[in-house]
Structure formats: structure tokens, C-alpha cells
Amino acid sequence: TAAPAPAPGAEAKREEAKREEEGFKVPGEAVKEGDLERYKGVPAIVSGHAEVTLHLAADAAAPGEEERLKIGQLFGRAMGHKLKLSVNVADVESFQLDAAGGRDKTVVILWTAGSADDGGALQETLQQKASEIQSSVEEAIEEEHLGWLDKATVWSKVSLSYYGPAASKLPAGQKLSQDLGQKPGKPSENGSPVYAPPSS
């Protein structure tokens, strides 16, 4: 006798369970690998939101606006180099973290990077080389030898908005996001699934 057909949604539940086992819970609908292939060759507009946590050196004064802008520039240059795109930092803000007795500061960076000719290939790079991208950005900041900085930790969400004739037929919609790096006190998101953010 034939095996009973799996219940509707069983595969999605299995994928979700697997993601949770790996520690990944994405803020949206994870995109299946087979579906991602259909994004190859489709152009996309690239933008992102990053958080750079600055672990301050002992007795160092907190960085001011000039230092925050410098962190934004270093982030943009390193990210652009790794993605082979021209990254423009649109806004840089900072807020205090309660961690480590208030010695950590987080700089929030909003950035854009124009258009990628092959959004699907970029999406694949972001997922497969997330750890390398994170390390590269952190090293670029630390190599400046800023006297007030002990070390930097980087997290970023990268959003791709696909366009062109093929975009309307894409299986998981025209906007996909990918998280990479690590927020303080949270597990690393490197290698986490590409996801379609919930529609607002």
C-alpha cells in the first residue's frame, strides 16, 4: 500500500523545526533553496540597516558624533568592498546598551547600495559568506586603532527589492531580506535563511 500523503503544511513545519534546531528564527517567511534559484539573474535594489556595537576600552570616553560618523564611513567602505557595490551611508545614530555596565554603545547605520545586476547571486553570497563579511567589517573598524575602542561587533539586515520583467513571477515575492552578523547577547545569524519580510 502507498504511504499516506503528508498533511498540508507538514514540509513547512519540518523546515521550521530544522531552522529552530539550528538556532535560526527569521522575522518572516523563510525562502526554500529551490525557490532562491529563480532569483538568479534578476536585478535588485539593495539597502540595509546595520548595528555596530562598540565595546569601549577601559576608562575611555564615549565616542562623540565625529567618531560615530567615522564608524559609519568604515562600515560603508568595508561592506561595499565585500559586496562589490557602492555603499552610501544615509544615516548614523547611536544608543546606549545596558550590557557590560553601560560600557557598550551601538551605532545604527541606514545604508543603500544602488542596484545589483544579479540579485539572486548577491543573495547567495550574503548567505554563504556572512561570517566572512562580518569579520571583514569588524576588522576594518578595529584596524583604525581607535584609542577608545576595545572591539566591534557587527550585525546587518540586507534587503533586496527585485524589479524588471521577471520580478512579478518570483516565487516568494519581490522583496527578500538576509540577516548576518551578531547582536550582543544573541546567537550569530550567519548562514540563516533568506526570508520574505511580513507585508506591512
Secondary structure, 3 states (H helix, E strand, C coil): CCCCCCCCCHHHHHHHHHHHHCCCCCCCEECCHHHHHHHCCCCEEEEEEEEEEEEECCCCCCCCHHHHHHHHHHHHHHHHHHHCCCCEEEEEEEEECCHHHHCEEEEEEEEEEEEECCHHHHHHHHHHCHHHHHHHHHHHHHCCCCCCEEEEEEEEEEEEEECCCCHHHCCCCCEEEEEEECCCCCCCCCCCCCEECCCC
